Amino acid sequence: MKRIFIHDVITRDGLQNEEQFIPTDKKIELINQLSNTGLDKIEVTSFVSPKAIPNLRDAEDVMKKIKRKPGVTYSALVPNLKGAERAILCAVDEINLLVSVSDTHNLKNIHQTTNQTLESYKEVMRFLSKEDILVNGSLGTSFGCPFEGEIPEEKVLRLIDQYLELGVNGITLADTTGMATPSQVYQLSTNILNHWPDLPLTLHFHNTRGMGLANVMEGIRAGVIRFDASLGGLGGCPFAPGASGNICTEDLVHMLKFMGYEIRTDLDQLINAAKYLQSILTHDIPGQIVKAGKITDLHSTSEI
């Protein structure tokens, strides 16, 4: 069966919108637990202004104090040159850039048009060209925008081209507010991989409307082997109020493992990490496997 690569984004995308600040030592412990599960990549934090995202104001401390495991890529989101400089000082393995395909969403999110953001990344890439580091280009609202609605496929393809011209190593398509449908995922992913067969393509789904795992399966059918997910299913975009967050890492791994896919991540350790996450929050996590258990967890008839 096909090898699938799992990237967890809990301590960046998952925690950035939480009402409470998770103490730095607990974030570090959570990332260390995730490293021990055998995940392929962990997006540790974002080097943004602490005023913009107070929950990630400890980015340097977290990145410098985690215990790194060989074989795990430790990534960080950066919005600009200053963020890239901070990330390099912390020896990140990969820098993740982000722009929304939708101009309206990009303006709402970072007060720039899509083209303005891409133009600013030229300076970032010139700086990073002197460093031995991977760079990933993420495209938010790739499958739909809560303000503009349908996103033309040609625009996504054009922005991938622009990212590749800048020199990024891989591309992530993000379904920022959970608007993707399985047929749309299959079509767009197929067209991209037909155009760029060797492109390291990652899909980043939110479960806003309950289609996250179905979208993963159609991505795999199209040939995608890399997926973002968030421990416990936390995260989500502030422009989709009340919606559930990212697809849940342990639910994703559970599904793929029991379907026979080759996954490096240890499911039991991942479930334990999700339980630890639950213990440091003041609310339940959306993930299902933590609540229901694995499909191999049998029960005595006396429990019914």
Residue pairs with C-beta under 8 A, 6 or more apart in sequence:
1 259
1 260
1 261
1 262
2 220
2 225
2 261
2 262
3 225
3 261
3 262
3 263
4 220
4 225
4 226
4 227
4 256
4 261
4 262
4 263
5 40
5 41
5 225
5 226
5 227
5 264
6 39
6 40
6 41
6 227
6 229
6 249
6 252
6 253
6 263
6 264
6 265
7 39
7 40
7 41
7 42
7 43
7 75
7 202
7 226
7 227
7 228
7 229
8 34
8 39
8 41
8 42
8 43
8 228
8 229
8 230
8 231
8 249
9 42
9 43
9 204
9 228
9 229
9 230
9 235
9 246
10 30
10 34
10 230
10 231
10 232
10 234
10 235
10 249
10 277
11 27
11 30
11 31
11 42
11 43
11 44
11 45
11 62
12 43
12 44
12 45
12 46
12 56
12 76
12 77
13 43
13 228
13 230
13 235
13 245
13 246
14 230
14 231
14 232
14 234
14 235
14 245
14 246
15 22
15 27
15 55
15 56
15 234
16 46
16 53
16 55
16 56
16 235
17 55
17 235
17 236
17 238
18 55
18 234
18 281
20 281
20 282
21 54
21 55
22 30
22 55
22 280
22 281
23 280
24 58
24 61
24 62
24 65
26 280
27 58
27 62
28 61
28 62
28 65
28 66
29 276
30 231
30 273
30 276
30 277
30 280
31 42
31 44
31 62
31 66
32 66
32 67
33 269
33 272
33 273
33 276
34 42
34 231
34 270
34 273
35 42
35 66
35 67
35 68
35 69
35 72
36 69
36 266
36 269
37 265
37 266
37 269
37 270
37 273
38 71
38 72
38 264
38 265
38 266
38 269
39 72
39 249
39 264
39 265
39 270
40 71
40 72
40 73
40 226
40 264
40 265
41 72
41 73
41 74
41 75
41 94
42 72
42 73
42 74
42 75
43 75
43 76
43 77
43 96
43 228
44 62
44 63
44 66
44 74
44 75
44 76
44 92
45 56
45 58
45 59
45 62
45 63
45 76
45 77
46 53
46 56
46 59
46 76
46 77
46 78
46 79
46 83
47 59
47 76
47 77
47 78
47 79
47 82
47 83
47 84
47 86
47 87
47 90
48 56
48 59
48 77
48 78
48 79
48 83
50 56
50 57
59 76
59 86
59 90
60 86
60 89
60 90
63 74
63 76
63 87
63 90
63 91
63 92
64 90
64 91
66 74
68 74
71 264
73 93
73 94
73 134
74 92
74 93
74 94
75 92
75 93
75 94
75 95
75 96
75 136
76 87
76 90
76 92
76 94
76 95
76 96
77 83
77 95
77 96
77 97
77 98
77 138
78 84
78 86
78 87
78 95
78 96
78 97
78 124
79 98
79 110
80 120
80 124
81 120
81 123
81 124
81 127
84 95
84 124
84 127
84 128
85 127
87 95
88 128
88 131
88 133
92 133
93 133
93 134
94 133
94 134
94 135
94 136
95 128
95 133
95 134
95 135
95 136
96 135
96 136
96 138
96 172
97 121
97 124
97 135
97 136
97 137
97 138
97 163
97 168
98 138
98 139
98 140
98 174
99 106
99 114
99 117
99 118
99 121
99 137
99 138
99 139
99 140
99 159
100 106
100 109
100 114
100 139
100 140
100 141
100 145
100 176
101 114
101 139
101 140
101 141
101 142
101 145
101 151
101 155
101 156
101 159
102 114
102 140
102 141
102 145
102 147
102 148
102 151
103 113
103 114
103 148
104 145
104 147
104 148
105 140
105 141
105 145
105 146
105 147
105 148
105 176
105 239
106 112
106 113
106 114
106 117
106 140
107 113
108 147
108 239
109 140
110 117
112 120
114 159
118 159
118 162
118 163
118 166
121 166
122 166
125 135
125 166
125 167
125 168
128 135
129 167
134 169
134 170
135 167
135 168
135 169
136 168
136 169
136 170
136 171
136 172
136 202
137 160
137 163
137 164
137 166
137 168
137 170
137 171
137 172
138 171
138 172
138 173
138 174
138 204
139 156
139 159
139 160
139 163
139 171
139 172
139 173
139 174
140 174
140 176
141 148
141 151
141 174
141 176
141 177
142 151
142 156
142 173
142 174
142 175
142 176
142 180
142 188
143 151
143 173
143 175
143 179
143 180
143 181
143 184
143 185
143 188
144 150
144 151
144 175
144 177
144 179
144 180
145 151
145 176
145 177
145 179
146 177
146 179
146 237
146 239
146 240
147 239
153 187
153 188
153 191
156 173
156 188
156 192
157 191
157 192
157 195
160 171
160 192
160 196
160 199
163 171
164 171
164 196
164 199
169 200
170 199
170 200
170 201
170 202
170 226
171 192
171 199
171 200
171 201
171 202
172 201
172 202
172 203
172 204
172 228
173 188
173 189
173 192
173 201
173 202
173 203
173 204
174 204
174 228
175 203
175 204
175 205
175 206
175 215
176 206
176 237
176 239
176 240
177 206
177 208
177 237
177 239
177 240
177 243
178 205
178 206
178 207
178 208
178 209
178 211
178 212
178 240
178 243
178 244
179 208
179 209
180 205
180 211
180 215
181 211
181 215
182 211
182 214
182 215
182 217
182 218
183 218
185 203
185 215
185 218
185 219
185 222
186 218
186 219
186 221
186 222
189 201
189 203
189 218
189 219
189 222
189 223
189 224
190 222
190 223
192 199
192 201
193 199
193 201
193 222
193 223
193 224
200 226
201 224
201 226
202 224
202 226
202 227
202 228
203 215
203 216
203 219
203 224
203 226
203 227
203 228
204 227
204 228
204 246
205 211
205 212
205 215
205 216
205 227
205 228
205 229
205 246
205 247
206 212
206 235
206 236
206 237
206 240
206 243
206 244
206 245
206 246
206 247
207 213
207 233
207 244
207 245
207 246
207 247
207 248
207 286
208 236
208 240
208 243
208 244
209 243
212 246
212 247
213 247
213 251
213 252
213 255
216 227
216 247
216 252
216 255
216 256
219 227
220 261
227 247
227 252
228 246
228 247
229 246
229 247
229 248
229 249
229 252
230 245
230 246
230 247
230 248
230 249
231 248
231 249
231 250
231 270
231 273
231 274
231 277
231 285
231 287
232 248
232 249
232 250
232 274
232 277
232 278
232 285
232 286
232 287
232 290
233 244
233 245
233 246
233 247
233 248
233 251
233 285
233 286
233 287
234 245
234 246
234 277
234 285
234 286
235 245
235 246
236 243
236 244
236 245
236 246
237 243
244 286
245 286
248 285
248 286
248 287
248 288
248 289
249 265
249 270
249 274
249 287
250 267
250 270
250 271
250 274
250 287
250 289
250 290
251 287
251 288
251 289
253 263
253 265
253 267
253 270
254 267
254 289
254 294
254 295
256 263
257 263
257 267
258 295
267 294
271 289
271 290
271 294
274 285
274 287
274 289
274 290
275 290
277 285
278 284
278 285
278 290
